[in-house]
Amino acid sequence: MSDMDKAHLNNMVGPIMRQGALARAVFEAAEVDNPDRKILMEDKVAYVRIQTEDEMILRQETIEEMLGKPFKLNQLEVDMASFAGRIETKADHVRFYFAKHL
């Protein structure tokens, strides 16, 4: 069974983004905003999968800090091709999570 066939058998959550400066900033922000979690970034050439187990928080302020310029959370949608888990958006952060765990 390939990794793609087993994707439904884990609790990994997070954004799937186009390669670029924003994806790198989101990865770095995820590490800062989720200090107790191991953040993984899978490079798939055209896109990157940024993920962790169960829950990931991305704060607007942290992404701005990593980018070195102002950033609005709705700009995340431009480079985010997809995501794993459920998503909850607030004015100052985005949360990826699962309601049920395996």
BAFI-3210 file (N, C-alpha, C; in Angstrom, 3 decimals, decimal comma, padded with zeros to 6 digits):
// residues 102
n [1|2|3|4|5|6|7|8|9|10|11|12|13|14|15|16|17|18|19|20|21|22|23|24|25|26|27|28|29|30|31|32|33|34|35|36|37|38|39|40|41|42|43|44|45|46|47|48|49|50|51|52|53|54|55|56|57|58|59|60|61|62|63|64|65|66|67|68|69|70|71|72|73|74|75|76|77|78|79|80|81|82|83|84|85|86|87|88|89|90|91|92|93|94|95|96|97|98|99|100|101|102]
n.u [000,854|000,665|001,959|000,063|-002,267|-002,522|-003,092|-005,458|-005,212|-003,960|-003,383|-002,572|-002,354|-002,641|-001,463|-001,250|000,888|001,901|005,261|007,643|008,381|006,345|005,444|007,753|007,858|005,448|005,984|008,113|006,730|004,840|006,469|007,229|004,739|003,706|005,202|005,397|005,079|006,092|006,928|006,541|007,869|007,170|008,714|007,486|008,307|006,699|004,936|004,536|004,000|002,951|002,912|001,595|000,878|-002,515|-003,203|-002,679|-001,632|-001,570|-000,409|-001,207|000,505|002,948|003,528|003,831|006,132|008,010|007,978|008,802|007,337|004,146|001,185|-001,839|-004,211|-006,038|-004,558|-003,235|-004,776|-004,267|-001,846|-002,284|-003,003|-004,466|-005,508|-004,943|-007,110|-009,454|-010,417|-010,231|-010,863|-009,881|-009,794|-007,124|-005,675|-005,184|-006,473|-005,738|-007,151|-008,372|-011,567|-012,201|-010,155|-007,857]
n.v [-001,175|002,171|005,388|007,349|005,832|005,219|007,569|008,266|006,996|008,350|011,093|013,539|017,022|020,188|022,819|022,562|023,783|026,012|026,046|028,393|031,685|032,287|029,730|028,780|030,652|030,061|027,461|027,994|029,685|027,878|026,209|027,982|028,796|026,416|025,072|022,687|020,633|018,416|019,645|018,909|019,139|018,268|018,131|018,363|019,115|020,887|021,704|022,014|020,070|020,896|019,804|018,365|016,338|016,039|018,932|022,243|025,539|028,662|031,827|035,117|037,263|035,938|034,810|037,172|038,146|036,164|036,469|039,068|041,288|043,035|041,003|039,499|037,194|036,139|036,086|033,747|031,821|032,094|030,806|028,341|025,264|023,131|021,376|019,404|017,780|019,583|023,049|026,121|029,461|032,516|036,013|036,591|034,232|030,889|027,642|024,274|021,100|017,986|016,668|014,146|011,455|008,964]
n.w [000,000|-000,933|000,290|-000,276|-000,423|002,224|003,486|004,795|007,193|009,255|011,568|010,571|009,990|008,252|005,956|002,350|000,109|-002,607|-003,821|-002,518|-001,108|000,745|001,539|002,845|004,929|006,243|007,137|008,948|010,717|011,677|013,196|015,238|016,319|017,257|019,428|020,876|019,130|016,486|013,464|010,107|006,797|003,646|000,634|-002,497|-004,992|-006,914|-004,994|-001,390|001,489|004,565|007,784|010,839|013,729|014,709|015,488|014,265|014,616|013,022|013,257|012,257|012,902|013,384|010,877|009,410|010,676|009,922|007,145|006,932|006,274|005,977|006,224|005,311|006,511|004,636|002,330|002,406|001,181|-001,548|-002,162|-001,051|-001,986|-001,048|001,940|004,889|007,152|009,198|008,912|010,623|010,632|011,990|012,934|013,522|013,325|011,949|012,221|011,935|012,250|013,680|014,285|015,140|016,194|015,062]
ca.u [000,000|001,485|001,672|-001,186|-003,348|-002,601|-003,270|-006,620|-004,906|-003,164|-004,007|-001,768|-003,114|-001,846|-001,656|-000,490|001,119|002,848|006,627|007,952|008,702|005,242|005,470|008,854|007,449|004,405|006,670|008,818|005,706|004,255|007,407|007,156|003,395|003,388|006,506|005,353|004,781|007,076|006,385|007,204|007,627|007,475|008,927|006,956|008,796|005,799|004,237|005,033|002,999|003,396|001,977|001,891|-000,203|-003,695|-003,601|-001,659|-002,060|-000,728|-000,803|-000,889|001,668|004,150|003,793|004,385|007,499|008,839|008,051|009,458|006,461|002,743|000,529|-003,222|-004,462|-006,740|-003,548|-002,813|-005,577|-003,711|-000,801|-002,678|-003,746|-005,344|-005,081|-005,349|-007,857|-010,472|-009,805|-010,995|-010,176|-010,243|-009,216|-005,674|-005,003|-005,830|-006,272|-006,001|-007,394|-009,297|-012,587|-012,079|-008,795|-007,712]
ca.v [000,000|003,386|006,413|008,010|004,929|005,172|008,930|008,320|006,251|009,136|012,304|014,676|018,193|021,335|023,299|022,096|025,084|026,157|026,380|029,821|032,381|032,159|028,363|028,722|031,453|029,310|026,375|028,581|030,153|026,691|025,767|028,949|028,808|025,089|024,642|021,342|019,683|018,232|020,122|018,287|019,747|017,348|018,834|017,598|019,896|021,996|022,121|021,456|019,656|021,287|019,037|017,871|015,483|016,504|020,341|023,234|026,935|029,611|033,178|036,145|038,011|035,119|034,725|038,486|038,192|035,284|037,060|040,370|042,305|042,839|039,838|039,263|035,748|035,704|035,882|032,355|031,051|032,211|029,794|027,083|024,450|022,243|021,205|018,146|018,022|020,635|024,369|027,141|030,737|033,636|037,270|036,660|032,936|029,764|026,396|023,016|020,140|016,881|016,546|012,769|010,931|007,525]
ca.w [000,000|-001,020|001,290|-000,646|-000,059|003,683|003,992|005,690|008,409|010,193|012,101|010,145|009,548|007,833|004,596|001,193|-000,519|-003,702|-003,425|-002,532|000,134|001,702|002,087|003,826|006,087|006,952|007,834|010,091|011,647|012,312|014,238|016,343|016,909|017,783|019,948|021,458|018,064|015,430|012,189|008,964|005,493|002,550|-000,620|-003,638|-006,128|-007,247|-003,785|-000,133|002,471|005,902|008,596|012,172|014,265|015,447|015,444|013,925|014,661|012,297|013,625|011,274|013,387|013,209|009,437|009,051|011,187|009,095|005,812|007,014|005,695|006,353|005,632|005,736|006,473|003,425|001,302|002,516|000,231|-002,892|-002,337|-000,424|-002,947|-000,307|003,329|005,529|008,379|009,120|009,046|011,330|010,445|012,872|012,451|013,718|013,180|011,265|012,968|011,246|013,324|013,457|015,316|015,619|016,029|014,821]
c.u [000,901|001,113|000,355|-002,385|-003,563|-002,881|-004,427|-006,359|-004,043|-003,938|-003,221|-002,667|-002,147|-002,064|-000,775|-000,357|002,047|004,214|006,800|008,188|007,601|005,225|006,580|008,483|006,387|005,026|007,370|007,831|005,066|005,161|007,344|005,822|002,976|004,649|006,535|005,095|005,933|006,410|007,217|006,897|008,105|007,559|008,493|007,253|007,887|005,054|004,902|003,850|003,594|002,411|002,524|000,715|-001,262|-004,105|-002,412|-002,293|-001,065|-001,238|-000,337|000,392|002,975|004,515|004,385|005,843|008,442|009,008|008,835|008,657|005,028|002,112|-000,877|-003,517|-005,190|-005,777|-003,036|-003,527|-004,996|-002,691|-001,153|-003,577|-004,783|-004,892|-005,573|-006,026|-008,989|-009,757|-010,776|-010,218|-010,760|-009,556|-007,693|-004,944|-005,859|-005,491|-006,654|-006,140|-008,250|-010,293|-012,543|-010,673|-008,826|-007,079]
c.v [001,239|004,360|007,123|007,143|004,884|006,540|009,036|007,617|007,028|010,372|013,551|015,790|019,286|021,696|022,588|023,327|025,023|026,492|027,892|030,375|032,237|030,771|028,226|029,485|030,731|028,155|026,905|029,078|028,981|026,179|026,680|028,847|027,482|024,461|023,217|020,258|019,597|018,613|019,510|019,075|018,770|018,146|017,933|018,318|021,097|022,526|021,502|021,133|019,978|020,648|018,701|017,014|016,320|017,964|021,229|024,613|027,754|031,014|034,180|036,882|037,237|034,994|036,052|038,601|037,356|035,827|038,375|041,485|042,047|041,686|039,726|037,782|035,288|035,542|034,440|031,496|031,050|031,099|028,440|026,301|023,571|022,237|019,861|018,484|019,003|021,964|025,312|028,448|031,791|034,879|037,273|035,325|031,941|028,520|025,225|021,966|018,981|016,854|015,158|012,291|009,433|006,856]
c.w [000,000|000,092|000,996|-000,263|001,450|004,302|004,989|007,030|009,399|010,631|011,724|009,603|009,100|006,382|003,573|000,307|-001,716|-003,127|-003,412|-001,146|001,179|002,328|003,128|005,095|006,913|007,732|009,089|011,150|012,383|013,414|015,462|017,072|017,539|018,380|020,496|020,408|017,066|014,112|011,066|007,703|004,436|001,260|-001,774|-004,958|-006,422|-006,018|-002,561|000,765|003,837|006,868|009,979|012,612|014,977|015,258|015,102|013,940|013,850|012,611|012,567|011,657|013,157|011,743|008,947|009,473|010,310|007,672|005,804|006,374|006,140|005,566|006,186|005,551|005,211|002,246|001,306|001,459|-001,179|-003,160|-001,733|-001,387|-002,261|001,144|003,823|006,848|008,129|009,313|009,739|011,169|011,374|012,328|012,516|013,599|012,386|012,072|012,073|012,338|012,827|014,599|015,944|015,334|015,804|016,019]
res [m|s|d|m|d|k|a|h|l|n|n|m|v|g|p|i|m|r|q|g|a|l|a|r|a|v|f|e|a|a|e|v|d|n|p|d|r|k|i|l|m|e|d|k|v|a|y|v|r|i|q|t|e|d|e|m|i|l|r|q|e|t|i|e|e|m|l|g|k|p|f|k|l|n|q|l|e|v|d|m|a|s|f|a|g|r|i|e|t|k|a|d|h|v|r|f|y|f|a|k|h|l]
***
